[in-house]
């Protein structure tokens, strides 16, 4: 297995409505469905669908969708030997509202994801030697994220962190452990303390993140594109033009495409293009993992957009 994802596994409960509700507002929606999700699981499936060997390390609960979630990962060619069934809690759940423009609001109930601890780090550490990358997110406890990044650094494995859900006060010791940080506009703004909504503000945000110790900052601006900086080189990659239906897993698809490209020896600029393409394709379909592109669809999209 060339890549490991350490993170959350959820069941998504998705409602669609004309617009996102404001405080106190009750809306009549169009549709409801449930689908496997969780940022960790989404990224694992995104990588697997691109044909890259991938292993998931995380937790589900004894009650609430546990077998469905494990079976779904296995069906999508994600190795699940190190997904632990925690009998003390339910599985994680995400409640998602999606509007006609494809924008979303998400409330996550961590469940078993919130119980990830040193035992899981022990299982992860045994798997790390020889791997290309470790993907992390923030839907599990931050101390576990730090410990996982430390273990990866000791093993010489590249750490890719998606700092989502957005958090204002990430511990300062985490930044130097991260090889590639991939915040979107909202997450970048939380991390640096000012709005990030265009190339200039993305550049300023990246500079601050690099000063904190991150080796590469990748600031995702949605339909405006992606700004990337390593300190020694910086570049902007325009977004692919697609008809947006649902952005729920677009960020996870981006990280999956990025990691897949790097695992195959592609350059950082090429990897950003792969991430952008995967994210764009994911935004054209509803749901999280259902929207993630397979390799054939992905390759045809890239060829058609050269």
RODO-2510 file (C-alpha; in nm, 4 decimals, decimal comma):
residues 306
     n   res          X          Y          Z
     1     x     0,0000     0,0000     0,0000
     2     x     0,1666     0,3231    -0,1123
     3     x    -0,0573     0,5735     0,0746
     4     x    -0,2288     0,5712     0,4140
     5     x    -0,5256     0,7821     0,5188
     6     x    -0,5648     0,8331     0,8944
     7     x    -0,8920     0,9997     0,9775
     8     x    -1,2681     1,0067     0,9937
     9     x    -1,5298     0,7633     0,8677
    10     x    -1,8904     0,8914     0,8662
    11     x    -2,2321     0,8292     0,7262
    12     x    -2,3605     1,1411     0,5477
    13     x    -2,7291     1,2325     0,5798
    14     x    -2,7957     1,4758     0,2942
    15     x    -3,0903     1,7109     0,2364
    16     x    -3,1309     1,9331    -0,0700
    17     x    -3,3217     2,2640    -0,0606
    18     x    -3,3580     2,5855    -0,2689
    19     x    -3,1172     2,7741    -0,0432
    20     x    -2,9286     2,7157     0,2792
    21     x    -3,1383     2,7935     0,5881
    22     x    -3,0696     3,0955     0,8022
    23     x    -3,1018     3,0874     1,1822
    24     x    -3,4578     2,9943     1,2822
    25     x    -3,5702     2,9253     0,9248
    26     x    -3,7606     2,6089     0,8279
    27     x    -3,7324     2,5046     0,4625
    28     x    -3,9152     2,2536     0,2478
    29     x    -3,6478     2,0501     0,0718
    30     x    -3,6474     1,8446    -0,2460
    31     x    -3,4716     1,5254    -0,1554
    32     x    -3,2951     1,3200     0,1117
    33     x    -3,0403     1,0408     0,0899
    34     x    -2,7701     0,8794     0,2995
    35     x    -2,4245     0,8004     0,1708
    36     x    -2,0877     0,6972     0,3154
    37     x    -1,8618     0,9929     0,3922
    38     x    -1,6164     1,1368     0,6414
    39     x    -1,3193     1,3364     0,5175
    40     x    -1,0760     1,0545     0,5839
    41     x    -1,2854     0,7893     0,4116
    42     x    -1,3635     1,0255     0,1234
    43     x    -0,9944     1,0846     0,0597
    44     x    -0,9206     0,7128     0,0772
    45     x    -1,1930     0,6317    -0,1763
    46     x    -1,0802     0,9207    -0,3994
    47     x    -0,7305     0,7709    -0,4138
    48     x    -0,8565     0,4149    -0,4637
    49     x    -1,0803     0,5209    -0,7533
    50     x    -0,7725     0,6651    -0,9246
    51     x    -0,6123     0,3226    -0,9051
    52     x    -0,3604     0,3867    -0,6258
    53     x    -0,3137     0,1301    -0,3429
    54     x    -0,4561     0,2798    -0,0247
    55     x    -0,5079     0,1771     0,3376
    56     x    -0,7519     0,3361     0,5841
    57     x    -0,6772     0,3676     0,9562
    58     x    -0,9625     0,4901     1,1761
    59     x    -1,2696     0,3921     1,3767
    60     x    -1,6383     0,3171     1,3361
    61     x    -1,8889     0,2530     1,6156
    62     x    -2,0594    -0,0685     1,7195
    63     x    -2,3954     0,0907     1,6429
    64     x    -2,5004     0,3119     1,3548
    65     x    -2,3853     0,2152     1,0050
    66     x    -2,0575     0,0460     1,1095
    67     x    -2,0735    -0,2567     0,8802
    68     x    -2,2107    -0,0507     0,5930
    69     x    -1,9179     0,1887     0,6233
    70     x    -1,6542    -0,0851     0,6342
    71     x    -1,8161    -0,2778     0,3479
    72     x    -1,8304     0,0385     0,1379
    73     x    -1,4585     0,1051     0,1827
    74     x    -1,3739    -0,2541     0,0923
    75     x    -1,5994    -0,2417    -0,2136
    76     x    -1,4066     0,0651    -0,3290
    77     x    -1,0727    -0,1202    -0,2939
    78     x    -0,9666     0,0530     0,0268
    79     x    -0,7847    -0,1846     0,2633
    80     x    -0,9769    -0,1882     0,5946
    81     x    -0,7726    -0,4226     0,8180
    82     x    -0,6952    -0,1307     1,0487
    83     x    -1,0435     0,0158     1,0793
    84     x    -1,1282    -0,0516     1,4441
    85     x    -1,4868    -0,1157     1,5615
    86     x    -1,5323     0,0806     1,8847
    87     x    -1,8089    -0,0843     2,0886
    88     x    -1,8481     0,2116     2,3260
    89     x    -1,9932     0,4659     2,0796
    90     x    -2,1868     0,5063     1,7558
    91     x    -2,0288     0,5691     1,4185
    92     x    -1,9702     0,9268     1,3052
    93     x    -2,2505     1,1079     1,1248
    94     x    -2,2513     1,4219     0,9078
    95     x    -2,5748     1,6152     0,8496
    96     x    -2,5461     1,8039     0,5202
    97     x    -2,7672     2,0684     0,3566
    98     x    -2,7089     2,1401    -0,0133
    99     x    -2,8688     2,4291    -0,2069
   100     x    -2,9478     2,4868    -0,5746
   101     x    -2,6076     2,6485    -0,6312
   102     x    -2,4284     2,3424    -0,4997
   103     x    -2,3100     2,5126    -0,1802
   104     x    -2,3404     2,3269     0,1472
   105     x    -2,3615     2,3450     0,5261
   106     x    -2,2317     2,0509     0,7288
   107     x    -2,2720     1,9505     1,0949
   108     x    -2,0514     1,6589     1,2015
   109     x    -2,1190     1,4343     1,5038
   110     x    -1,7828     1,2619     1,5582
   111     x    -1,8954     0,9420     1,7341
   112     x    -1,6166     0,6835     1,7064
   113     x    -1,3962     0,9342     1,5229
   114     x    -1,3736     1,1345     1,8433
   115     x    -1,2283     0,8329     2,0259
   116     x    -0,9220     0,7931     1,8025
   117     x    -0,6225     0,7711     2,0374
   118     x    -0,2735     0,6348     2,0984
   119     x    -0,3850     0,2789     2,0256
   120     x    -0,4659     0,3872     1,6715
   121     x    -0,1301     0,5649     1,6457
   122     x     0,0359     0,2366     1,7385
   123     x    -0,1416     0,0549     1,4555
   124     x    -0,0607     0,3373     1,2157
   125     x     0,3082     0,3445     1,3086
   126     x     0,3524    -0,0187     1,2097
   127     x     0,2179     0,0559     0,8611
   128     x     0,4181     0,3705     0,7820
   129     x     0,7648     0,2435     0,6778
   130     x     0,8065     0,2564     0,3010
   131     x     0,4850     0,4461     0,2300
   132     x     0,4672     0,7457    -0,0057
   133     x     0,2316     0,9672     0,1952
   134     x     0,0051     0,9991     0,4990
   135     x    -0,3155     1,2012     0,4583
   136     x    -0,4642     1,3687     0,7666
   137     x    -0,7699     1,5847     0,8428
   138     x    -0,9239     1,7425     1,1545
   139     x    -1,2356     1,5284     1,2090
   140     x    -1,0419     1,3245     1,4663
   141     x    -0,8851     1,4669     1,7861
   142     x    -0,6003     1,7087     1,7149
   143     x    -0,3605     1,5325     1,9571
   144     x    -0,4011     1,2184     1,7450
   145     x    -0,3324     1,4211     1,4297
   146     x    -0,0106     1,5584     1,5832
   147     x     0,1000     1,2136     1,6980
   148     x     0,0297     1,0681     1,3525
   149     x     0,2281     1,3454     1,1831
   150     x     0,5184     1,2879     1,4235
   151     x     0,5143     0,9151     1,3483
   152     x     0,5123     0,9844     0,9733
   153     x     0,8001     1,2300     0,9999
   154     x     1,0090     0,9729     1,1909
   155     x     0,9317     0,7151     0,9207
   156     x     1,0265     0,9556     0,6399
   157     x     0,6698     0,9648     0,5029
   158     x     0,5261     1,2813     0,3450
   159     x     0,2428     1,4381     0,5516
   160     x    -0,0501     1,5991     0,3666
   161     x    -0,2917     1,7780     0,6011
   162     x    -0,6364     1,9045     0,5066
   163     x    -0,7113     2,1481     0,7941
   164     x    -1,0843     2,0810     0,7885
   165     x    -1,3162     2,1408     0,9600
   166     x    -1,1786     2,4944     0,9921
   167     x    -1,0100     2,5759     1,3245
   168     x    -0,8714     2,9046     1,4501
   169     x    -0,6078     2,7834     1,6917
   170     x    -0,4189     2,4865     1,5567
   171     x    -0,1293     2,3992     1,7889
   172     x     0,1893     2,5620     1,6655
   173     x     0,3810     2,2334     1,6945
   174     x     0,1690     2,0805     1,4177
   175     x     0,2790     2,3128     1,1362
   176     x     0,6471     2,2008     1,1135
   177     x     0,5284     1,8392     1,0887
   178     x     0,3298     1,9115     0,7709
   179     x     0,4812     1,8744     0,4244
   180     x     0,1732     1,9985     0,2354
   181     x    -0,1143     2,1963     0,3914
   182     x    -0,4293     2,2304     0,1771
   183     x    -0,6784     2,4797     0,3266
   184     x    -0,9718     2,6181     0,1310
   185     x    -1,0693     2,9860     0,1579
   186     x    -1,2600     2,9494     0,4847
   187     x    -0,9955     2,7323     0,6485
   188     x    -0,7106     2,9559     0,5367
   189     x    -0,8905     3,2608     0,6772
   190     x    -0,9338     3,0865     1,0130
   191     x    -0,5658     2,9945     1,0250
   192     x    -0,4270     3,3375     0,9332
   193     x    -0,6910     3,5714     1,0749
   194     x    -0,7970     3,7652     0,7629
   195     x    -1,0268     3,7003     0,4624
   196     x    -0,8780     3,4842     0,1872
   197     x    -1,0746     3,5249    -0,1351
   198     x    -0,8353     3,5984    -0,4231
   199     x    -0,4817     3,5326    -0,5439
   200     x    -0,3255     3,8224    -0,3511
   201     x    -0,4799     3,7232    -0,0171
   202     x    -0,3967     3,3585    -0,0852
   203     x    -0,0332     3,4577    -0,1384
   204     x    -0,0256     3,6438     0,1934
   205     x    -0,1893     3,3496     0,3696
   206     x     0,0599     3,1048     0,2191
   207     x     0,3504     3,3208     0,3360
   208     x     0,2216     3,3114     0,6938
   209     x     0,1659     2,9347     0,6828
   210     x     0,5190     2,8838     0,5536
   211     x     0,6518     3,1021     0,8346
   212     x     0,4717     2,8738     1,0804
   213     x     0,6760     2,5836     0,9485
   214     x     0,4664     2,4229     0,6746
   215     x     0,6898     2,3124     0,3853
   216     x     0,4275     2,3738     0,1144
   217     x     0,1045     2,5758     0,1361
   218     x    -0,1747     2,5011    -0,1129
   219     x    -0,4616     2,7509    -0,0822
   220     x    -0,7763     2,6399    -0,2638
   221     x    -0,9965     2,9245    -0,3916
   222     x    -1,2804     2,7149    -0,5365
   223     x    -1,3816     2,8276    -0,8834
   224     x    -1,1047     3,0918    -0,8780
   225     x    -0,8222     2,8372    -0,8754
   226     x    -0,5362     2,7273    -0,6478
   227     x    -0,2351     2,9183    -0,5159
   228     x     0,0683     2,7091    -0,4196
   229     x     0,3946     2,8122    -0,2554
   230     x     0,6966     2,6280    -0,1173
   231     x     0,8856     2,9450    -0,0331
   232     x     1,1359     2,8914    -0,3133
   233     x     0,8705     2,8677    -0,5860
   234     x     0,5122     2,9861    -0,6123
   235     x     0,2480     2,9473    -0,8806
   236     x    -0,1242     2,9886    -0,9461
   237     x    -0,3335     2,7199    -1,1183
   238     x    -0,6694     2,8262    -1,2700
   239     x    -0,9736     2,6160    -1,1871
   240     x    -1,1389     2,3854    -1,4387
   241     x    -1,4739     2,5156    -1,5618
   242     x    -1,7595     2,2797    -1,4725
   243     x    -2,1276     2,3015    -1,3842
   244     x    -2,1352     2,2794    -1,0042
   245     x    -2,3996     2,0544    -0,8493
   246     x    -2,2622     1,9794    -0,5011
   247     x    -1,9249     2,0784    -0,3523
   248     x    -1,9485     1,8403    -0,0539
   249     x    -1,6446     1,6203    -0,1331
   250     x    -1,4587     1,8472    -0,3747
   251     x    -1,1845     1,9241    -0,1217
   252     x    -1,1402     1,5561    -0,0411
   253     x    -1,1222     1,4748    -0,4123
   254     x    -0,8560     1,7444    -0,4494
   255     x    -0,6380     1,5901    -0,1788
   256     x    -0,6915     1,2458    -0,3264
   257     x    -0,5843     1,3603    -0,6719
   258     x    -0,2873     1,5499    -0,5296
   259     x    -0,1638     1,2498    -0,3312
   260     x    -0,2230     1,0094    -0,6192
   261     x    -0,0135     1,2227    -0,8535
   262     x     0,2728     1,2618    -0,6068
   263     x     0,2739     0,8868    -0,5346
   264     x     0,3369     0,8287    -0,9045
   265     x     0,6322     1,0660    -0,9128
   266     x     0,4612     1,3608    -1,0817
   267     x     0,5818     1,7150    -1,0087
   268     x     0,4049     1,9461    -0,7637
   269     x     0,2516     2,1614    -1,0431
   270     x     0,1218     1,8449    -1,2100
   271     x    -0,0145     1,7208    -0,8778
   272     x    -0,2036     2,0482    -0,8270
   273     x    -0,3617     1,9999    -1,1706
   274     x    -0,4607     1,6452    -1,0765
   275     x    -0,6127     1,7695    -0,7515
   276     x    -0,7989     2,0488    -0,9291
   277     x    -0,9360     1,8083    -1,1905
   278     x    -1,0534     1,5567    -0,9310
   279     x    -1,2156     1,8332    -0,7245
   280     x    -1,3906     1,9794    -1,0289
   281     x    -1,5320     1,6424    -1,1307
   282     x    -1,6545     1,5733    -0,7761
   283     x    -1,8459     1,9036    -0,7770
   284     x    -2,0503     1,7939    -1,0810
   285     x    -2,2358     1,5196    -0,8876
   286     x    -2,4331     1,4960    -0,5636
   287     x    -2,3039     1,3193    -0,2551
   288     x    -1,9572     1,2572    -0,1223
   289     x    -1,8050     0,9295    -0,2329
   290     x    -2,0633     0,8805    -0,5074
   291     x    -1,9254     1,1928    -0,6752
   292     x    -1,5587     1,0901    -0,6774
   293     x    -1,4280     1,0172    -1,0286
   294     x    -1,2899     0,6822    -1,1409
   295     x    -0,9624     0,6711    -1,3317
   296     x    -1,1192     0,6421    -1,6762
   297     x    -1,3446     0,9447    -1,6205
   298     x    -1,0535     1,1355    -1,4690
   299     x    -0,8137     1,0616    -1,7568
   300     x    -1,0713     1,1589    -2,0199
   301     x    -1,1410     1,4862    -1,8371
   302     x    -0,7712     1,5738    -1,8227
   303     x    -0,7195     1,4921    -2,1893
   304     x    -1,0252     1,6964    -2,2855
   305     x    -0,9037     1,9994    -2,0900
   306     x    -0,5412     2,0198    -2,2067
***
